[in-house]
Structures are given as C-alpha cells and as structure tokens.
Amino acid sequence: MANTRVLVKRRKSVRNIRKITRTMQLIATARFQAAFKRATGTRPYTEKITELVAKLSSQAGDIEHPLLRVNEGAGKSALLVLTSSRGMCGGYNANVLRTALGHVQARKEAGEEVELHADGKKGATYLRFLGVPLASTRPSMEHKPRFEEVDRIAQDFIDRYEREELDSVHVAYMKFISTGRQRPEVLQLLPLARAATEEKAETAESAEEAGVQYEFSPEPAELLAELLPTSVKVRLFQCYIDAAVSEQVARMVAMKAATDAAGDMIKLLTRQYNRARQTKITMELLDIVGGAEALS
C-alpha cells in the first residue's frame, strides 16, 4: 500500500514544477510575440534590398567587387553557429548543431578547413565537449538582437573576406517559416556571387514581369559598392531575428508540453492518494469491527 504522506509530498512537488513551467510558457509567449513582430517587420526590407542588389547587378554589367569575388587560395571557410544560451527549448539547439556539424563534415571531406564561431552558450559548450576548436564564442543575443552588434560581427567577416583570409562565410541557424514550422539551415553569406544567385534570378525575373523600371543616381556600380556590404549585414541580422523567434517558439511548445505532463501526473498522484486513503480507512474500520466482535 502506498504511503499517503509520500504521495502528498510528491503531488506538492509536481504542482510547484507545474507553476514554474507555466510561468516560463507565459514568458516565452510574450517574448515570441515581440520577436515575431520584429521578424515579420524586417523580412520585407531584407527581401527588397536583395531585390535591389539583384537589379543593380544586372544593370552594372561586369562589375568587380571584393564581395563578389570567389576566393580559392585561403583553403579555409568560416561557420557561425547560432544557438541559445538557455535550455528548456526542446530540440532547438540539437537540430541546429546537427546541421552545423553536417556542414563541417562535408567541408572537411572536400579538403577545406572550417573555422567555427559559436554564438550562444549551449552551442559553445556542446562543441567544446566534442573537442571541436572554436575561433570565438559569444553569448546569445536572446530575444532582442541588435543591429549594432550584428553589424560588428558582419563587418569582421567582410574585412577578413576582402583580405582573402577566408574562402567563404556561412551561418547555421534555425530559419523561421511560420509558427508551426522552423527549419535548421546553413546560409552562405559570402561570396555573394554564389550565395544570392538563386534569389537574384527570382527577384529580377519577378521585377521584369511586373514591369518595374528603375532610375539610378549615382551609377549602378557606385550604388552597388555601397549596398553589397549592407546586404551582407542585413541578411545576417535576419538570421539572428529568425533564430530568436524560433527559439521562443521552441521554448513555448516545450514548456506547454511540460505543463500538460505535470497536470497529468498530478491527476495520477491524486488517484493513487485517494485509493491509498480509502484502503487505510477500510483497514481501520475492519480493525474496529473486529475489536467490537471480540469484546462481544
């Protein structure tokens, strides 16, 4: 027979845990709303600046720019991995890290060295556990990435790429598609000639079909020299925004599942407690009746 006192203590502990998970779910929901507004607000700007760069590239002809050049002499690429600094978000970090390690393995098989940069404590801790050397680590920007911080990170990669220290720059992150769908992805930031080829073709074709005409002042080549670094920074910033909103979605779902599981456990413990109490009462009544019969 189960001890009623033990069951009461366990039920109280589970109730306290449910309060915590419920609170974390509400916090994640509030943060998700703010991050979702930022993600939906910045995406049109990212798409339009990519479209503008594509149109300028088609108008500028054979323009030469360091960010459009394909470096092949360095033999080394950089990979920025975006993870969270906090847990309780389901398989969010595991999916991003699995995708990043798959990319690293593919690059190594091609004979290329990969320089890893970890953004987020969870990713840095796991990669160190595997014995993977890290070029740099940063704490996660949580649910409010700032463009000023992303600007510095992107500018560092741009400078190194222009000095031909890197053959390419990639970022592994969780792409936000909708509230019910997020996909781990490795996006190529540099060189732009390969990273944006597909997007440029699609946007340029859609612009021609829509009959959009542009007038450039100054010349497209001069504008492109200014817009190419901005395009890289904006694309990286969108990756951070997508990672932030995806993290809050994952944490919101995980905490809701934990809260529901705690509720089910409370119901189970309550049934066990009621049965144990009923059994105890029955045994006491039997003792009383047996004693009364013995006296008579």
ABEGO torsion letter per residue (X at the ends): XBBAAAAAAAAAAAAAAAAAAAAAAAAAAAAAAAAAAAAAAAAAAAAAAAAAAAAAAAAAEBBBBAAABBBAAAGBBBBBBBBBABBGAEAAAAAAAAAAAAAAAAAAAAGBBBBBBBBEAAAAAAAAAAGBBBABBBBBAEABBBAAAAAAAAAAAAAAAAAGABABBBBBBBBBABAABBBBBBBBAOBAAAAAAAAAAAAAAAAAAAGBBBBBOBBAAAAAAAAAAAAAAAAAAAAAAAAAAAAAAAAAAAAAAAAAAAAAAAAAAAAAAAAAAAAAAAAAAAAAAAAAAAAX
